[in-house]
Amino acid sequence: MLNNLKYVLDIGSSTLRLLAVAKYAGKSRIIAEEDALYDGYMDGEFLSIDELSQIFSQLIDRMQLKMRKNIRSIVVGVPSEFCVCVCKRISRKFVDLHKISNFDLLDLYENNADFGDSEEYSVINYSPMQFTLDDNLKTMSPVGKRSTSLVVDASFILAKQSFLKLIDEKFKNIGILNVDFISAALGQAMNCAKDNDITKPVAIVDVGHISTSVCVYKGEGLALLSSFSMGGGHISSDIMQVLGMNFKDAELVKRKVILTIESEKNENYEVVSKGNLVKAPINITNQIVKSRIEMIAKIIGDVLSIDKVFKDIDVYLTGDGISNFKGVKNILKDMTGLNVYEYKNPFDNSKDKYQTSKTGLASLAEIVV
């Protein structure tokens, strides 16, 4: 018997994934998945809006056939390119010594989730980074404690209204009337940091096909959220242009690259494409790949240097864009001056091991929807 079955859409920069998520043994698990390639998005805009309705409909039909159930509601993970993060310090004074309740926390958030009635953005998630009680007591668990004051460093994630309206409309057109939205970056960060010191900020960098997300997770919320339109697809494009091959062949060559390899002058990467042998000089190809990764790393470093609090932060690299390159962590470390670690789905050594957005969304959907 599946408990609390939910359907979650993970919107990647090159792939749409519809997930069936159920709670089993106290944990959220992805029990079925349907995916489809699409044109993606760049600079906060879908490259081909018209294709979304057809792909959404196909994903829904395939999932309903697989699960033998009609889908009536869906949870959509909003990518970082369509979001902003706003941090607020919120405080409340009580008349007497007061026992903090869950209602107090909810009231504090909802009464302060006002951002000037913005027509451009709407709040989709809010969460605490730290609570402070009397005598400057710092905690992440204020409920049940007594205090005459309550201060919370809160993180609010807002999504573009244009994105919310577009996706909601596309699903309503195919009969899905109940659509909820959550932050993909928040779910990803929550899973990544769950075994870490909750008071220590960590950075999660997800490099996808044509988009990169950078966030800092502290407590239970995001202290920073940023994105830029550059990813693994740009590496393929660089190889294509410099070595004069088509994009598909460049993608195949890219998958062969080992950045730590030292080659002789005439050594090549070799791939077979449509029965033809395609060669790419190792030295030149590695330099092409390294140059683009250094460009991505420079932007990541610039984003994290915005606050001196993040100067020694640990960075967790995920996503299919560059994570599969051997030697990539060393490049990021050299460029940013920060320690860089691998972030993949636990106990997963498949080709999907760096697709941590879907597992993060599955976990977050179980908590907040």
Secondary structure, DSSP 8 states (H G I E B T S, - for coil): --EEEEEEEEE-SSEEEEEEEEEETTEEEEEEEEEEE---EETTEES-THHHHHHHHHHHHHHHHHHTS---EEEEEE-GGGEEEEEEEEEEEEEEEEE--HHHHHHHHHTT--SSS-SSEEEEEEEEEEEEEGGGEEES--TT-EEEEEEEEEEEEEEEHHHHHHHHHHHHTTT--EEEEEEHHHHHHHHHHTTS-TTS-EEEEEE-SS-EEEEEEETTEEEEEEEES--HHHHHHHHHHHHT--HHHHHHHHTT-BTT----TT-EEEEEETTEEEEEEHHHHHHHHHHHHHHHHHHHHHHHTTSGGGTT-EEEEESTTTTTSBTHHHHHHHHH-S-EEE---TT--STTTT-HHHHHHHHHHHHH-
